[in-house]
Amino acid sequence: MILYYMIAIVILILDQWTKWLVVTKMDIGQSIPIIENFFYLTSHRNQGAAWGILQGQMWFFYIITVVVIGFVIYYLHQYGKESKVVGFALALILAGAAGNFIDRVFRKEVVDFANTYIFSYNFPIFNVADSSLVIGVIFVMIATFVDERNKKGSMES
């Protein structure tokens, strides 16, 4: 169990450190090409959720995030021992939720900086916490799919 919390803390530190670098070293709107026409570091702020939805609804995000973190910790203790994949996934979700929560509480906005172009589509700018959340959710979905498949297979035997 401690390992999952350590993973979450390491990702949380990485998230906050990268955001601190962006805030202290870049002007808002400044963009630095890393891989031309594909990946840029772009200093951006977001007062909403993914893709800029629900702009300025901070109290909503405070409440939702506290509830999500509570559920994640509960499920981590319930299922983290049974499945390393689920434990790892929940650690990623915990780190991501906490990282953006810290931004909302202390900055009143989320710092985003990873700006990717996929062909001609400018994907919404994101951060380490966002990536951690998405990867964690994908792992939960995979673990759920595999678990259901295994249950179905054992029922047929």
N, C-alpha and C positions, 0 to 999 in steps of 0.2 A: 504494500500500500504506500509506503514511504517513497518508493521509487516513482510512482505516478505523480505524487506531489512535487518531487524534485524535478521531474520533467516539466511540469507546469511552471515551476518557479524559474527554471532556466529559460523557457520560452518567454515568460513574462518579462524577465530582465532584458532579453534580446529585443523584445518589442519596445519596451520603454527606452532603451538605449538608442535604438535606431530612430525613434520619434524625437528624442532629445537632440540627436545630431541634426535632424532635419530642421527642427525649430531654431536651433542655435547657429547653424551654418548656412541656411538657405533663406532667401526671401520667399514669401508666399507667391506662388505662381512661377517661381524659377524652376527651370527644367534642365537637367544635365543628361545628355545622351550617353547611355552605357553601350547599347547595341543599336545602332542607327536603324530607324524605321521599325523597331521591335520593343526595346525596353529603355525607359527613361526614369531617372529619379526626378520627381516633380513634387514640389512642396504644395500641399493642398490641405484644406480644412473642411470638415464635414460636421454639421450639427444635426444630422439625421442618421438614417441607417443605410444599408446597402443601396447603391445607385441613387443616393440622396433623398430617399423617401422619408417622410415624416420629419422634415426639417424643423428644428427648434422644439421638438417634443421631449425635452430632457427628463421631466418627471416620469413620463411613460417609460423611457429607457432605464431610469434608475430602478423603477419597480420591477420591470421585466427582467433586468439583469440580476437583481438580487434573487428573484424567484428561480431563474435559470441556474445560477450558481448553487443555490440550495439543492435543487433537483440533481444537478451533476454530482455534487458531493455525496448525496444519498445513493445514487446509482453506482458511483465509484465504489462505495463500501459494500453495496449489495452484489455487484457483478464483477468488480475488478479482480477479485481473487479467483473467480471461475474462468475468466477469459483475459489473457494478456492483451489481445487486440482491443477488446472493449475498454479495458483499463487505460491503455495508451490513448485510445480515441477520446475518452472522457477527460484525460489529462490535457489533451490538445484543446478541447472545447472549453475547459476551465480556464486555461491560460488565455485563450482568445477573448472570452467574455470578460475576464478580469482586466486584461490590457485595455480594451476599449472603455470599460467602466472607469478605470483610473483617469483616462483622458476626459471623459464626460464630467467627472466630479471635479477635477483640478483645473482643467482648461476650458470647460464648458463647450468643447468641440473635440472631434477625433482627428488626429494627425494622420494623413494618408500620404504616401509617397511613391509607391510602386505603380508605374504607369506603363501599361503594355499595349501594343498594337498587334492585333491578330489579323493579318492581311491588311485591309483598310479600316477595320473596326477598332476604334479607340476604347478599349475595355475600361470600365470604371476604375479609378485610382484606388489602391488598397494598401494595407500595411501588414506587418507580421501577425498581429492578432487576427485580422480577417482571414489570412491564409491558414492559421492554426485552426480557427473555427471550421472553415470549409473542409480541410483535410480530416479533422476529427469527425465531422458529420459523415463524410464519405466512408471512413473506417467503420463507424457505427452501422451504416447501411450495409456494408459488405459483411460485417459480422452477423447482422440480423439475417441477411440472405443465406449465408452459409449455415447458420444455426437452424433456420427453417428447413433448408434442404436436407440437413442431417436428420432432423426430426421426421421428415417425410420419408426418408430412406429407411430409417429404423422401424417405422410403422409398417412399411411394405414387406419387411423381412419376416 
